[in-house]
């Protein structure tokens, strides 16, 4: 477990028994900061791809990646 993850657990344990609203607010503010700084990144967009092929090949189909319902099986031949 990373140190920042342990600190988040500590924050929640302290906040659960803290009677002062202002102290709880400070703890949760720290939690939000830690979470924002260590937020996992999930790629949701695919970068542009470039495909190049010589004109000596025929029936070349550029694979667009994982697109539902589109899965070409190219039959490439040399001219």
Beta strands, then each sheet from edge to edge (+ up, - down):
strand 1: 57-58
strand 2: 77-78
sheet 1: 1+ 2-
end
